[in-house]
Amino acid sequence: MERIYLDNAATTRLDAEVIEAMLPYMHEIYGNPSAVHAFGRKARAGIEQSRRKVASLLNCAPGEIVFTSCGTEADNMAVFGSVRDLGVKHVITSPIEHHAVEHVAHELERTGDAEVHWVKLMPDGKVDLADLERLLKAHDHALVSLMHANNEIGTRNDLMAIGKLCRMYNALFHTDTVQTMGHYRFDLEQLPIDFLTCSAHKFHGPKGVGFLYMRNGAVVKPFIVGGAQERNMRAGTENIIGIVALAKAMEVAYRDLDEHHKHVQALKDRMREKVLAAIPGTTINGDPSADSLYTVLNFHFPDDGKAEMLIYNMDIEGIACSGGSACSSGSNKGSHVIEALYPGRTGANLRFSFSKFNTQAEVDRAVEVLQRVMVPEPVKA
């Protein structure tokens, strides 16, 4: 059976150029980057070259980039660190954030270290900017933590508009860009953002490496202590292979971004049109417009008694998709994102997410399978 992978929001396939960039650091450049001898210096050079490459692509200073193990660690470092080190008393976030932020907010509520305020959302999942301004007016010493694009439904927020409001009311702004890094360009010299997080495996890099951008003047203390690595910002021997690969994946993504956007947007548009035409009653979760994240498409199907088995039935037919965040796999709970936007609604929700490696033929095959699973042929008399 030909298997088709349409779960790229969960993770992506490694790019061949990224693998090639990793190989020397598996075979030849294996020194500890903290060592002073030539082996260590060569490894250290690979890390710092990668840092400069990432900083150049984002238009920020190399010293503003701290490499981490993943986006979750970077999110935790930014939010917990702002409360611990930067005088933040109020955290303003939304009920549809990734658990890497949402669970931190609940922990801060539990401990009483900060008051948490949940901003209202528009029907499509975008932040209600009027309500955000109301909260900012009412609460000083605030951190606003809002993701660029939702990982389940693809709705995108306006980072410039949110950042300007934060500047107006002297609040810090953290944004999780795990789903959008490598898919959009970011100019951090122009964007009013204090913290930004990234994970390499969402744009054809390896798992286990990401980074936190911290604007100069909004620097928190180390979240992991024990050594002087990462310019005294994160203890532990660096994942040199992963760091080099992250930088190469970003380089490739930025180089091919326009072509990639065009190709993937066409796949998303094709699938949306075909599924809506093939399965009556189907709707789009989140923002149906072209302004949404072009790699993610989330459908809601009417309740037909098969919601729990739909993903498994698709997998049996060779199609990999998901019901929401991969971080919630194995949980019996439904999506907190869908519940927040569509409380109490019944039916099945499926997320399809695309990459440059997908084809129109794969989309057509997935639609054919989905239609067969959702709308079985009537039994002949």
Buried (B, 14 or more C-beta within 10 A) or exposed (E): EEEBBBBBBBBBEBBEBBBEBBEBBEEEBEBBBEEEEEBBEBBBEBBEBBBBBBBBBBEBBBEBBBBBBBBBBBBBBBBBBBBBEBEBEBBBBBBBBBBBBBBBBEBBEEEEBBBBBBBBBEEBBBBBBEBBBBBBEEBEBBBBBBBBBBBBBBBBBBBEEBBBBBEEBEBBBBBBBBBBBBBBEBEBEEBBBBBBBBBBBBBBBBBBBBBBBBBEEBBBEBBBEEBEBBEEBBBEEBBBBBBBBBBBBBBBBBEBBEEBBEBBBBBBBBBBEBBBEBBEEBEBBBBBEEEBBBBBBBBBBBEBEBBEEBBEBBEEBBBBBBBBBEEBEEEEEBBBBBBBBBEEEEBBBBBBBBBBEBEEEBBEBBBBBBBEBBEEEEEEE
